[in-house]
Amino acid sequence: MRIINIISNELITKQMKLENELERVLNSNNIETEDRVQLCLKTINELTEVHNNITTFKSYIDKEVKKEN
């Protein structure tokens, strides 16, 4: 199923982008401390959401595969 691969890849790509953004903000010396904290928290929340989406999607796919067998 091609659509499953597309969705999985999109979620993984989004996760990688967010992880990269978090690393960039953490290592940035050009951002004020409070702004950096807020950006990090926002990115962490987005990462958590994506991680939950990945987990939910994998669980759904596993259930569907079991139904087919």
Biopython code that builds the backbone (N, CA, C, O; Angstrom):
import numpy as np
from Bio.PDB.StructureBuilder import StructureBuilder

atoms = [
    (1, "MET", "N", (0.829, -1.178, 0.000)),
    (1, "MET", "CA", (0.000, 0.000, 0.000)),
    (1, "MET", "C", (0.875, 1.244, 0.000)),
    (1, "MET", "O", (1.565, 1.557, 0.971)),
    (2, "ARG", "N", (0.821, 1.894, -1.058)),
    (2, "ARG", "CA", (1.668, 3.058, -1.258)),
    (2, "ARG", "C", (1.310, 4.226, -0.345)),
    (2, "ARG", "O", (2.191, 4.940, 0.135)),
    (3, "ILE", "N", (0.020, 4.416, -0.109)),
    (3, "ILE", "CA", (-0.417, 5.532, 0.727)),
    (3, "ILE", "C", (0.108, 5.394, 2.154)),
    (3, "ILE", "O", (0.414, 6.395, 2.801)),
    (4, "ILE", "N", (0.211, 4.194, 2.633)),
    (4, "ILE", "CA", (0.745, 3.958, 3.983)),
    (4, "ILE", "C", (2.198, 4.400, 4.046)),
    (4, "ILE", "O", (2.617, 5.027, 5.018)),
    (5, "ASN", "N", (2.961, 4.078, 3.023)),
    (5, "ASN", "CA", (4.358, 4.514, 2.975)),
    (5, "ASN", "C", (4.477, 6.026, 2.889)),
    (5, "ASN", "O", (5.352, 6.624, 3.515)),
    (6, "ILE", "N", (3.608, 6.634, 2.123)),
    (6, "ILE", "CA", (3.637, 8.092, 1.991)),
    (6, "ILE", "C", (3.345, 8.752, 3.331)),
    (6, "ILE", "O", (4.050, 9.675, 3.738)),
    (7, "ILE", "N", (2.321, 8.287, 4.009)),
    (7, "ILE", "CA", (1.971, 8.852, 5.322)),
    (7, "ILE", "C", (3.099, 8.637, 6.314)),
    (7, "ILE", "O", (3.473, 9.559, 7.039)),
    (8, "SER", "N", (3.638, 7.442, 6.355)),
    (8, "SER", "CA", (4.749, 7.145, 7.273)),
    (8, "SER", "C", (5.944, 8.047, 6.994)),
    (8, "SER", "O", (6.546, 8.593, 7.918)),
    (9, "ASN", "N", (6.280, 8.200, 5.737)),
    (9, "ASN", "CA", (7.413, 9.051, 5.365)),
    (9, "ASN", "C", (7.166, 10.511, 5.731)),
    (9, "ASN", "O", (8.078, 11.199, 6.190)),
    (10, "GLU", "N", (5.956, 10.980, 5.535)),
    (10, "GLU", "CA", (5.623, 12.358, 5.900)),
    (10, "GLU", "C", (5.782, 12.584, 7.403)),
    (10, "GLU", "O", (6.338, 13.595, 7.833)),
    (11, "LEU", "N", (5.296, 11.646, 8.184)),
    (11, "LEU", "CA", (5.406, 11.780, 9.638)),
    (11, "LEU", "C", (6.865, 11.737, 10.094)),
    (11, "LEU", "O", (7.279, 12.522, 10.946)),
    (12, "ILE", "N", (7.622, 10.835, 9.533)),
    (12, "ILE", "CA", (9.038, 10.719, 9.897)),
    (12, "ILE", "C", (9.804, 11.969, 9.468)),
    (12, "ILE", "O", (10.661, 12.460, 10.204)),
    (13, "THR", "N", (9.497, 12.480, 8.284)),
    (13, "THR", "CA", (10.152, 13.696, 7.814)),
    (13, "THR", "C", (9.837, 14.875, 8.722)),
    (13, "THR", "O", (10.721, 15.661, 9.065)),
    (14, "LYS", "N", (8.588, 14.990, 9.103)),
    (14, "LYS", "CA", (8.204, 16.078, 10.008)),
    (14, "LYS", "C", (8.934, 15.956, 11.343)),
    (14, "LYS", "O", (9.392, 16.954, 11.900)),
    (15, "GLN", "N", (9.039, 14.743, 11.847)),
    (15, "GLN", "CA", (9.752, 14.512, 13.105)),
    (15, "GLN", "C", (11.222, 14.926, 12.978)),
    (15, "GLN", "O", (11.768, 15.582, 13.866)),
    (16, "MET", "N", (11.838, 14.551, 11.901)),
    (16, "MET", "CA", (13.246, 14.896, 11.691)),
    (16, "MET", "C", (13.440, 16.406, 11.579)),
    (16, "MET", "O", (14.408, 16.948, 12.112)),
    (17, "LYS", "N", (12.537, 17.078, 10.898)),
    (17, "LYS", "CA", (12.625, 18.529, 10.774)),
    (17, "LYS", "C", (12.493, 19.202, 12.140)),
    (17, "LYS", "O", (13.225, 20.139, 12.457)),
    (18, "LEU", "N", (11.566, 18.718, 12.926)),
    (18, "LEU", "CA", (11.377, 19.289, 14.257)),
    (18, "LEU", "C", (12.574, 19.029, 15.165)),
    (18, "LEU", "O", (12.975, 19.902, 15.935)),
    (19, "GLU", "N", (13.137, 17.843, 15.075)),
    (19, "GLU", "CA", (14.337, 17.543, 15.863)),
    (19, "GLU", "C", (15.490, 18.454, 15.453)),
    (19, "GLU", "O", (16.248, 18.931, 16.297)),
    (20, "ASN", "N", (15.610, 18.685, 14.168)),
    (20, "ASN", "CA", (16.644, 19.584, 13.669)),
    (20, "ASN", "C", (16.413, 21.015, 14.166)),
    (20, "ASN", "O", (17.350, 21.705, 14.568)),
    (21, "GLU", "N", (15.165, 21.439, 14.129)),
    (21, "GLU", "CA", (14.815, 22.781, 14.604)),
    (21, "GLU", "C", (15.124, 22.921, 16.100)),
    (21, "GLU", "O", (15.645, 23.948, 16.533)),
    (22, "LEU", "N", (14.811, 21.919, 16.862)),
    (22, "LEU", "CA", (15.099, 21.948, 18.297)),
    (22, "LEU", "C", (16.599, 22.058, 18.543)),
    (22, "LEU", "O", (17.040, 22.852, 19.374)),
    (23, "GLU", "N", (17.352, 21.287, 17.845)),
    (23, "GLU", "CA", (18.807, 21.343, 17.974)),
    (23, "GLU", "C", (19.343, 22.724, 17.584)),
    (23, "GLU", "O", (20.221, 23.271, 18.252)),
    (24, "ARG", "N", (18.809, 23.272, 16.504)),
    (24, "ARG", "CA", (19.235, 24.596, 16.054)),
    (24, "ARG", "C", (18.952, 25.659, 17.114)),
    (24, "ARG", "O", (19.809, 26.491, 17.411)),
    (25, "VAL", "N", (17.762, 25.627, 17.675)),
    (25, "VAL", "CA", (17.394, 26.617, 18.690)),
    (25, "VAL", "C", (18.234, 26.441, 19.946)),
    (25, "VAL", "O", (18.697, 27.421, 20.531)),
    (26, "LEU", "N", (18.428, 25.212, 20.354)),
    (26, "LEU", "CA", (19.229, 24.960, 21.557)),
    (26, "LEU", "C", (20.657, 25.470, 21.410)),
    (26, "LEU", "O", (21.255, 25.949, 22.373)),
    (27, "ASN", "N", (21.192, 25.367, 20.216)),
    (27, "ASN", "CA", (22.584, 25.751, 19.989)),
    (27, "ASN", "C", (22.754, 27.202, 19.541)),
    (27, "ASN", "O", (23.878, 27.666, 19.346)),
    (28, "SER", "N", (21.665, 27.902, 19.381)),
    (28, "SER", "CA", (21.736, 29.269, 18.885)),
    (28, "SER", "C", (22.131, 30.237, 19.997)),
    (28, "SER", "O", (21.589, 30.194, 21.102)),
    (29, "ASN", "N", (23.081, 31.106, 19.682)),
    (29, "ASN", "CA", (23.482, 32.145, 20.616)),
    (29, "ASN", "C", (22.874, 33.488, 20.238)),
    (29, "ASN", "O", (23.086, 34.487, 20.926)),
    (30, "ASN", "N", (22.135, 33.511, 19.165)),
    (30, "ASN", "CA", (21.559, 34.758, 18.658)),
    (30, "ASN", "C", (20.142, 35.001, 19.158)),
    (30, "ASN", "O", (19.537, 36.022, 18.833)),
    (31, "ILE", "N", (19.616, 34.087, 19.935)),
    (31, "ILE", "CA", (18.241, 34.194, 20.412)),
    (31, "ILE", "C", (18.277, 34.455, 21.918)),
    (31, "ILE", "O", (19.032, 33.821, 22.655)),
    (32, "GLU", "N", (17.460, 35.383, 22.352)),
    (32, "GLU", "CA", (17.372, 35.681, 23.779)),
    (32, "GLU", "C", (16.893, 34.441, 24.539)),
    (32, "GLU", "O", (16.182, 33.596, 23.994)),
    (33, "THR", "N", (17.290, 34.356, 25.777)),
    (33, "THR", "CA", (16.999, 33.165, 26.585)),
    (33, "THR", "C", (15.510, 32.850, 26.640)),
    (33, "THR", "O", (15.108, 31.716, 26.382)),
    (34, "GLU", "N", (14.701, 33.827, 26.969)),
    (34, "GLU", "CA", (13.256, 33.582, 27.078)),
    (34, "GLU", "C", (12.670, 33.148, 25.742)),
    (34, "GLU", "O", (11.836, 32.244, 25.693)),
    (35, "ASP", "N", (13.093, 33.776, 24.678)),
    (35, "ASP", "CA", (12.631, 33.378, 23.343)),
    (35, "ASP", "C", (13.073, 31.962, 23.015)),
    (35, "ASP", "O", (12.320, 31.182, 22.431)),
    (36, "ARG", "N", (14.280, 31.645, 23.390)),
    (36, "ARG", "CA", (14.808, 30.298, 23.131)),
    (36, "ARG", "C", (14.000, 29.257, 23.897)),
    (36, "ARG", "O", (13.651, 28.206, 23.359)),
    (37, "VAL", "N", (13.710, 29.559, 25.150)),
    (37, "VAL", "CA", (12.911, 28.633, 25.969)),
    (37, "VAL", "C", (11.542, 28.423, 25.328)),
    (37, "VAL", "O", (11.081, 27.289, 25.199)),
    (38, "GLN", "N", (10.894, 29.513, 24.928)),
    (38, "GLN", "CA", (9.568, 29.407, 24.322)),
    (38, "GLN", "C", (9.602, 28.631, 23.005)),
    (38, "GLN", "O", (8.720, 27.815, 22.737)),
    (39, "LEU", "N", (10.604, 28.884, 22.201)),
    (39, "LEU", "CA", (10.739, 28.146, 20.939)),
    (39, "LEU", "C", (10.983, 26.661, 21.184)),
    (39, "LEU", "O", (10.422, 25.809, 20.496)),
    (40, "CYS", "N", (11.815, 26.364, 22.160)),
    (40, "CYS", "CA", (12.095, 24.960, 22.492)),
    (40, "CYS", "C", (10.837, 24.256, 22.974)),
    (40, "CYS", "O", (10.542, 23.139, 22.548)),
    (41, "LEU", "N", (10.099, 24.909, 23.860)),
    (41, "LEU", "CA", (8.862, 24.302, 24.367)),
    (41, "LEU", "C", (7.842, 24.089, 23.258)),
    (41, "LEU", "O", (7.177, 23.054, 23.206)),
    (42, "LYS", "N", (7.723, 25.061, 22.381)),
    (42, "LYS", "CA", (6.803, 24.929, 21.241)),
    (42, "LYS", "C", (7.218, 23.755, 20.355)),
    (42, "LYS", "O", (6.379, 22.954, 19.942)),
    (43, "THR", "N", (8.498, 23.660, 20.072)),
    (43, "THR", "CA", (9.005, 22.577, 19.218)),
    (43, "THR", "C", (8.839, 21.225, 19.897)),
    (43, "THR", "O", (8.488, 20.242, 19.246)),
    (44, "ILE", "N", (9.087, 21.171, 21.189)),
    (44, "ILE", "CA", (8.911, 19.920, 21.926)),
    (44, "ILE", "C", (7.444, 19.487, 21.892)),
    (44, "ILE", "O", (7.152, 18.302, 21.729)),
    (45, "ASN", "N", (6.535, 20.427, 22.042)),
    (45, "ASN", "CA", (5.111, 20.091, 21.955)),
    (45, "ASN", "C", (4.750, 19.555, 20.576)),
    (45, "ASN", "O", (3.986, 18.597, 20.458)),
    (46, "GLU", "N", (5.288, 20.162, 19.553)),
    (46, "GLU", "CA", (5.036, 19.685, 18.188)),
    (46, "GLU", "C", (5.646, 18.303, 17.979)),
    (46, "GLU", "O", (5.050, 17.441, 17.332)),
    (47, "LEU", "N", (6.828, 18.103, 18.526)),
    (47, "LEU", "CA", (7.470, 16.783, 18.424)),
    (47, "LEU", "C", (6.640, 15.719, 19.128)),
    (47, "LEU", "O", (6.483, 14.606, 18.626)),
    (48, "THR", "N", (6.121, 16.067, 20.273)),
    (48, "THR", "CA", (5.279, 15.131, 21.020)),
    (48, "THR", "C", (4.042, 14.759, 20.208)),
    (48, "THR", "O", (3.652, 13.593, 20.156)),
    (49, "GLU", "N", (3.442, 15.740, 19.588)),
    (49, "GLU", "CA", (2.264, 15.486, 18.761)),
    (49, "GLU", "C", (2.599, 14.566, 17.585)),
    (49, "GLU", "O", (1.859, 13.625, 17.299)),
    (50, "VAL", "N", (3.698, 14.835, 16.916)),
    (50, "VAL", "CA", (4.107, 13.996, 15.786)),
    (50, "VAL", "C", (4.429, 12.580, 16.262)),
    (50, "VAL", "O", (4.052, 11.598, 15.622)),
    (51, "HIS", "N", (5.125, 12.490, 17.384)),
    (51, "HIS", "CA", (5.457, 11.170, 17.930)),
    (51, "HIS", "C", (4.173, 10.384, 18.242)),
    (51, "HIS", "O", (4.083, 9.194, 17.940)),
    (52, "ASN", "N", (3.202, 11.044, 18.835)),
    (52, "ASN", "CA", (1.921, 10.397, 19.125)),
    (52, "ASN", "C", (1.211, 9.984, 17.837)),
    (52, "ASN", "O", (0.598, 8.918, 17.774)),
    (53, "ASN", "N", (1.295, 10.822, 16.823)),
    (53, "ASN", "CA", (0.694, 10.476, 15.530)),
    (53, "ASN", "C", (1.360, 9.246, 14.923)),
    (53, "ASN", "O", (0.684, 8.368, 14.386)),
    (54, "ILE", "N", (2.672, 9.188, 15.010)),
    (54, "ILE", "CA", (3.401, 8.029, 14.485)),
    (54, "ILE", "C", (2.994, 6.769, 15.234)),
    (54, "ILE", "O", (2.735, 5.734, 14.620)),
    (55, "THR", "N", (2.939, 6.854, 16.541)),
    (55, "THR", "CA", (2.560, 5.703, 17.364)),
    (55, "THR", "C", (1.142, 5.245, 17.040)),
    (55, "THR", "O", (0.890, 4.049, 16.889)),
    (56, "THR", "N", (0.233, 6.181, 16.937)),
    (56, "THR", "CA", (-1.156, 5.854, 16.620)),
    (56, "THR", "C", (-1.268, 5.228, 15.232)),
    (56, "THR", "O", (-1.975, 4.238, 15.045)),
    (57, "PHE", "N", (-0.573, 5.805, 14.273)),
    (57, "PHE", "CA", (-0.623, 5.287, 12.913)),
    (57, "PHE", "C", (-0.062, 3.864, 12.841)),
    (57, "PHE", "O", (-0.650, 2.992, 12.201)),
    (58, "LYS", "N", (1.067, 3.638, 13.493)),
    (58, "LYS", "CA", (1.650, 2.290, 13.507)),
    (58, "LYS", "C", (0.706, 1.289, 14.161)),
    (58, "LYS", "O", (0.561, 0.162, 13.688)),
    (59, "SER", "N", (0.070, 1.703, 15.246)),
    (59, "SER", "CA", (-0.884, 0.829, 15.920)),
    (59, "SER", "C", (-2.049, 0.490, 14.998)),
    (59, "SER", "O", (-2.479, -0.662, 14.929)),
    (60, "TYR", "N", (-2.551, 1.478, 14.303)),
    (60, "TYR", "CA", (-3.644, 1.260, 13.365)),
    (60, "TYR", "C", (-3.226, 0.289, 12.259)),
    (60, "TYR", "O", (-3.971, -0.629, 11.918)),
    (61, "ILE", "N", (-2.059, 0.492, 11.714)),
    (61, "ILE", "CA", (-1.568, -0.378, 10.635)),
    (61, "ILE", "C", (-1.399, -1.809, 11.142)),
    (61, "ILE", "O", (-1.769, -2.763, 10.459)),
    (62, "ASP", "N", (-0.842, -1.951, 12.336)),
    (62, "ASP", "CA", (-0.675, -3.292, 12.913)),
    (62, "ASP", "C", (-2.021, -3.999, 13.079)),
    (62, "ASP", "O", (-2.130, -5.196, 12.809)),
    (63, "LYS", "N", (-3.035, -3.273, 13.517)),
    (63, "LYS", "CA", (-4.371, -3.861, 13.672)),
    (63, "LYS", "C", (-4.938, -4.288, 12.328)),
    (63, "LYS", "O", (-5.535, -5.358, 12.210)),
    (64, "GLU", "N", (-4.752, -3.458, 11.323)),
    (64, "GLU", "CA", (-5.250, -3.772, 9.991)),
    (64, "GLU", "C", (-4.557, -5.003, 9.413)),
    (64, "GLU", "O", (-5.191, -5.837, 8.766)),
    (65, "VAL", "N", (-3.261, -5.107, 9.651)),
    (65, "VAL", "CA", (-2.501, -6.256, 9.154)),
    (65, "VAL", "C", (-3.007, -7.537, 9.843)),
    (65, "VAL", "O", (-3.151, -8.577, 9.201)),
    (66, "LYS", "N", (-3.267, -7.451, 11.127)),
    (66, "LYS", "CA", (-3.778, -8.624, 11.858)),
    (66, "LYS", "C", (-5.156, -9.032, 11.362)),
    (66, "LYS", "O", (-5.462, -10.223, 11.292)),
    (67, "LYS", "N", (-5.996, -8.052, 11.016)),
    (67, "LYS", "CA", (-7.327, -8.338, 10.482)),
    (67, "LYS", "C", (-7.235, -9.092, 9.153)),
    (67, "LYS", "O", (-8.025, -9.995, 8.879)),
    (68, "GLU", "N", (-6.256, -8.703, 8.339)),
    (68, "GLU", "CA", (-6.102, -9.323, 7.024)),
    (68, "GLU", "C", (-5.604, -10.756, 7.122)),
    (68, "GLU", "O", (-5.861, -11.564, 6.230)),
    (69, "ASN", "N", (-4.903, -11.076, 8.183)),
    (69, "ASN", "CA", (-4.348, -12.435, 8.327)),
    (69, "ASN", "C", (-5.310, -13.322, 9.024)),
    (69, "ASN", "O", (-5.021, -14.499, 9.236)),
]
sb = StructureBuilder()
sb.init_structure("model")
sb.init_model(0)
sb.init_chain("A")
sb.init_seg("    ")
for serial, (resi, resn, name, xyz) in enumerate(atoms, 1):
    if name == "N":
        sb.init_residue(resn, " ", resi, " ")
    sb.init_atom(name, np.array(xyz, "f"), 0.0, 1.0, " ", f" {name:<3s}", serial, name[0])
structure = sb.get_structure()
